Amino acid sequence: MLLQEQIKIEEKETQISTGYAVFLLCLYFVLNLLGQVIVMVPQMMKKVLVYNEELLTVDPNEMAQKIMDEMSYPWFINLVQILILLGILWLFKRKNVAFFSHSPFARKEIIQIISYGVILVAASLALEQLVMYFQPEFTTANQSALEGIFIRSSKITMFISIVIVAPITEEIMYRGIFSVVFRKLPLVGFFVCAIAFTLAHSPTNLESFILYFVMALGLGGIYYKTQRIEASIFAHMLNNFIGFLLML
């Protein structure tokens, strides 16, 4: 009976090819990027009209930076990201790939997941404080951009984006989909995923690369240790929640 169940599981797992999984990963990335760009276009055009007279006299790069520095985060961008995510999840579901487990959490699992999340966040904060001890003015380019948008945007919108939407979408992309793509080479997938996650957060120096890379390794470790994407999502949410509080 157990052997028959194992065979059924393996058959289900082979219904999605590596090539198709890579295609869906790329599709998700492109749609997510396009969705954000399209949503921001009306706001960008409005700024262009405001600075219409300066366009001919100011350096294009300076003007572009000036416009970006005044952008805010619209509430419906979260809706767009969620709809794109649901579409990708549906395409995977058609191939019998489900990222979320339907089995209930045991008490031991809950304690384990919370413990892993707290340890990772504590380690990440300690590492950041260590970097800032030697470089008091240190900050990452990603954090600086986020803080600028945070000031000009609704706090509710930013909370939903930073604490809820971003952890779910990023964990499904980097831990979930990457694990499907590299299911035959999990160790390779672990490090490729960590590097991709780090680069996606735009590190501009060695220190920022290390900070994001350590976080990526930690989130990946939690996922592979528990085999539940909910665990890495929780840790990611906890980390972002603390970051959100620090920006208030």
Secondary structure as the mmCIF struct_conf table of DSSP 4:
data_model
#
loop_
_struct_conf.conf_type_id
_struct_conf.id
_struct_conf.beg_label_comp_id
_struct_conf.beg_label_asym_id
_struct_conf.beg_label_seq_id
_struct_conf.end_label_comp_id
_struct_conf.end_label_asym_id
_struct_conf.end_label_seq_id
HELX_RH_AL_P HELX_RH_AL_P1 LEU A 2 GLU A 13
TURN_TY1_P TURN_TY1_P1 THR A 14 GLN A 15
BEND BEND1 ILE A 16 ILE A 16
HELX_RH_AL_P HELX_RH_AL_P2 THR A 18 VAL A 50
TURN_TY1_P TURN_TY1_P2 TYR A 51 TYR A 51
HELX_RH_3T_P HELX_RH_3T_P1 ASN A 52 GLU A 54
TURN_TY1_P TURN_TY1_P3 LEU A 55 THR A 57
BEND BEND2 VAL A 58 VAL A 58
HELX_RH_AL_P HELX_RH_AL_P3 PRO A 60 MET A 68
TURN_TY1_P TURN_TY1_P4 ASP A 69 GLU A 70
TURN_TY1_P TURN_TY1_P5 TRP A 75 TRP A 75
HELX_RH_AL_P HELX_RH_AL_P4 PHE A 76 LYS A 93
TURN_TY1_P TURN_TY1_P6 ARG A 94 ASN A 96
BEND BEND3 PHE A 99 PHE A 100
BEND BEND4 SER A 103 SER A 103
HELX_LH_PP_P HELX_LH_PP_P1 PRO A 104 ALA A 106
HELX_RH_AL_P HELX_RH_AL_P5 ARG A 107 PHE A 134
TURN_TY1_P TURN_TY1_P7 PRO A 136 GLU A 137
HELX_RH_AL_P HELX_RH_AL_P6 ALA A 141 ARG A 152
BEND BEND5 SER A 153 SER A 153
HELX_RH_AL_P HELX_RH_AL_P7 LYS A 155 PHE A 159
HELX_RH_PI_P HELX_RH_PI_P1 ILE A 160 VAL A 165
HELX_RH_AL_P HELX_RH_AL_P8 ALA A 166 GLU A 171
HELX_RH_PI_P HELX_RH_PI_P2 ILE A 172 ILE A 177
HELX_RH_AL_P HELX_RH_AL_P9 PHE A 178 VAL A 181
TURN_TY1_P TURN_TY1_P8 PHE A 182 LYS A 184
BEND BEND6 LEU A 185 LEU A 185
HELX_RH_AL_P HELX_RH_AL_P10 PRO A 186 ALA A 200
TURN_TY1_P TURN_TY1_P9 HIS A 201 HIS A 201
BEND BEND7 ASN A 205 ASN A 205
HELX_RH_AL_P HELX_RH_AL_P11 LEU A 206 THR A 226
HELX_RH_AL_P HELX_RH_AL_P12 ILE A 229 MET A 247
#
